[in-house]
Amino acid sequence: MAVELDEDAFEQLVVDELDALPDDMVDGLENVVFVVEDTPEDGSLDLLGVYEGVAVTERDRYGFGEMPDRIVLYRLGLLDACDDLDQLRDEIHVTLVHEIAHYYGIDDERLHELGWA
């Protein structure tokens, strides 16, 4: 059974989980915005989040005027994947860590090895 939560309450959970992440994980983030959307363009509930940008390890140069990278969390997919509020908090946390790792150039294979995918 999916968790039901309105947009404002969900966004507050995301903010709370961001605040709970270790400083050394978030202090290095530059020009990144965190966004909550209901679903990806295809309407799928399978995708919980995505990093849209160029990983730090792949950038040639990065300077003034660049559009920010985006880390998107998909609210309806996350709600659908969870049975209760505690599970939702955990899943938001894991999704944030997973997408931030992509910003730092860590691929899905390595995330699986580390237990974050």
C-alpha positions as CSV (number, residue, x, y, z in Angstrom):
1,M,0.0,0.0,0.0
2,A,1.5,3.3,-1.1
3,V,2.1,6.2,1.3
4,E,-0.2,9.2,0.9
5,L,1.5,12.6,1.4
6,D,0.7,16.0,-0.1
7,E,3.4,17.9,-2.0
8,D,4.4,20.3,0.8
9,A,4.8,17.5,3.4
10,F,6.8,15.5,0.9
11,E,9.1,18.4,0.0
12,Q,9.7,19.0,3.8
13,L,10.7,15.3,4.1
14,V,13.2,15.9,1.3
15,V,14.6,19.0,3.0
16,D,14.9,17.1,6.3
17,E,16.8,14.2,4.6
18,L,19.1,16.7,2.8
19,D,19.8,18.3,6.2
20,A,20.6,14.9,7.7
21,L,23.2,14.0,5.1
22,P,26.9,14.3,6.2
23,D,28.5,17.6,5.6
24,D,31.3,16.2,3.5
25,M,28.8,14.8,1.1
26,V,26.9,18.0,0.5
27,D,29.6,20.7,1.0
28,G,31.2,19.9,-2.4
29,L,28.0,20.3,-4.3
30,E,28.3,23.4,-6.6
31,N,25.6,24.7,-8.9
32,V,23.1,21.9,-8.1
33,V,19.4,22.3,-7.5
34,F,17.2,19.8,-5.9
35,V,13.8,19.4,-7.5
36,V,10.7,17.4,-6.7
37,E,8.5,16.4,-9.6
38,D,5.5,14.0,-9.6
39,T,6.8,11.7,-12.3
40,P,9.3,11.6,-15.2
41,E,7.9,12.7,-18.6
42,D,6.8,9.1,-19.4
43,G,4.6,9.0,-16.2
44,S,6.5,5.9,-14.9
45,L,6.5,5.2,-11.2
46,D,9.6,3.0,-11.6
47,L,12.1,5.8,-11.5
48,L,12.6,7.3,-8.0
49,G,15.2,10.0,-8.9
50,V,17.7,11.2,-11.5
51,Y,20.8,13.3,-11.7
52,E,20.8,15.6,-14.7
53,G,24.2,17.1,-15.4
54,V,27.8,16.4,-16.0
55,A,29.6,14.6,-13.2
56,V,32.5,16.5,-11.6
57,T,34.9,13.9,-12.8
58,E,33.8,14.5,-16.4
59,R,33.9,18.2,-16.6
60,D,36.5,20.0,-18.7
61,R,35.7,23.4,-17.3
62,Y,32.8,24.8,-15.4
63,G,32.3,28.4,-14.9
64,F,30.1,31.4,-14.6
65,G,26.8,31.2,-16.5
66,E,26.4,27.5,-16.5
67,M,22.9,26.1,-16.0
68,P,22.7,24.3,-12.7
69,D,22.8,20.5,-12.6
70,R,19.6,19.0,-11.2
71,I,18.8,16.2,-8.8
72,V,15.2,15.3,-9.3
73,L,13.2,13.2,-6.9
74,Y,9.9,11.7,-8.2
75,R,7.3,12.0,-5.6
76,L,4.7,9.6,-6.9
77,G,7.2,6.9,-7.5
78,L,8.7,7.2,-4.1
79,L,5.2,7.3,-2.5
80,D,4.2,4.2,-4.5
81,A,7.4,2.3,-3.4
82,C,6.8,2.7,0.3
83,D,4.4,1.3,2.8
84,D,4.9,3.8,5.6
85,L,6.5,7.1,6.5
86,D,9.7,5.5,7.9
87,Q,10.2,3.5,4.8
88,L,9.6,6.7,2.7
89,R,12.2,8.6,4.7
90,D,14.7,5.8,4.2
91,E,14.0,5.7,0.5
92,I,14.3,9.5,0.1
93,H,17.6,9.3,1.9
94,V,18.9,6.4,-0.3
95,T,17.7,8.2,-3.5
96,L,19.5,11.4,-2.5
97,V,22.7,9.6,-1.7
98,H,22.4,7.7,-5.0
99,E,21.9,10.8,-7.2
100,I,24.5,12.9,-5.3
101,A,27.0,10.0,-5.9
102,H,26.3,10.4,-9.7
103,Y,27.3,14.1,-9.3
104,Y,30.6,13.0,-7.9
105,G,31.1,10.5,-10.8
106,I,30.2,7.3,-9.0
107,D,28.4,4.9,-11.4
108,D,25.6,2.5,-10.7
109,E,27.9,-0.5,-10.6
110,R,30.0,1.0,-7.8
111,L,26.8,2.1,-6.0
112,H,25.7,-1.5,-6.0
113,E,29.0,-2.6,-4.6
114,L,28.6,0.0,-1.8
115,G,25.0,-1.0,-1.1
116,W,23.4,2.3,-2.3
117,A,21.6,1.0,-5.4
